[in-house]
Amino acid sequence: MAIKILGVEMISQAEVGELIGIKAKSTVCEWLARAGIEGTPINKTRYYSTDLIRDYLRYGKLEVRQAVEILRQIKTFKGEKR
């Protein structure tokens, strides 16, 4: 069950495991740690941003996602100056 926190869709660790095809909780924890995706604890359950997971799966690394976001901001800024 996905929840929204401040407009960000979040899913539990078990749902992350289903998404990436892993059933073992420890393996899901290890995958999230290697991906550098931090969770938010709510009522003793960790929730993770679906956007961060999607971007990690799409780009491979979060640094690439951040670079893409910076380029988008530059493009938007240049468009506003005109």
C-alpha distance (Angstrom), angle and dihedral (degrees) to the residues before:
residue distance angle dihedral
M1 . . .
A2 3.77 . .
I3 3.79 120.4 .
K4 3.80 130.4 -165.3
I5 3.78 120.4 -130.1
L6 3.80 115.5 -175.9
G7 3.79 89.5 -22.8
V8 3.82 94.8 -50.0
E9 3.80 117.1 118.3
M10 3.81 110.2 -131.8
I11 3.82 131.3 -171.0
S12 3.79 131.2 -166.3
Q13 3.78 125.0 -106.6
A14 3.82 91.1 -105.3
E15 3.81 90.0 55.2
V16 3.81 90.1 49.4
G17 3.81 87.4 55.6
E18 3.81 90.8 52.0
L19 3.79 90.2 47.8
I20 3.81 94.9 53.6
G21 3.81 94.8 34.8
I22 3.81 99.9 -111.1
K23 3.81 123.5 128.0
A24 3.81 102.2 -176.9
K25 3.81 112.3 92.2
S26 3.81 93.3 -147.5
T27 3.81 91.6 52.6
V28 3.81 90.8 50.4
C29 3.83 89.3 50.5
E30 3.79 90.5 50.6
W31 3.83 92.2 48.0
L32 3.82 91.4 50.7
A33 3.80 91.3 47.7
R34 3.81 92.6 50.5
A35 3.79 89.7 47.4
G36 3.81 89.8 51.8
I37 3.80 92.4 -127.9
E38 3.79 112.9 149.9
G39 3.76 122.2 -154.8
T40 3.77 133.3 -144.7
P41 3.82 116.3 -127.9
I42 3.81 114.3 -133.9
N43 3.81 120.0 171.2
K44 3.83 93.1 -17.5
T45 3.83 92.0 -51.8
R46 3.80 124.0 104.8
Y47 3.78 117.0 -134.6
Y48 3.79 125.3 -162.9
S49 3.80 131.5 -158.4
T50 3.78 113.3 -103.4
D51 3.80 89.6 -150.8
L52 3.81 92.6 58.1
I53 3.80 91.9 47.1
R54 3.80 92.2 47.3
D55 3.80 92.0 48.3
Y56 3.80 92.2 47.7
L57 3.80 90.7 51.6
R58 3.81 91.3 45.8
Y59 3.82 101.3 43.1
G60 3.80 101.8 22.3
K61 3.78 96.4 -132.5
L62 3.78 134.1 45.9
E63 3.81 91.0 -132.6
V64 3.80 89.0 66.4
R65 3.81 90.0 51.4
Q66 3.80 90.7 51.2
A67 3.82 90.5 49.8
V68 3.81 90.6 51.2
E69 3.82 90.2 50.3
I70 3.83 91.2 50.7
L71 3.80 90.5 50.6
R72 3.81 90.4 50.4
Q73 3.80 90.6 50.8
I74 3.81 91.3 49.7
K75 3.80 90.7 49.6
T76 3.82 90.8 49.1
F77 3.80 91.2 47.0
K78 3.81 92.2 50.9
G79 3.82 89.9 49.3
E80 3.81 91.4 52.5
K81 3.83 93.2 50.5
R82 3.78 92.8 59.6
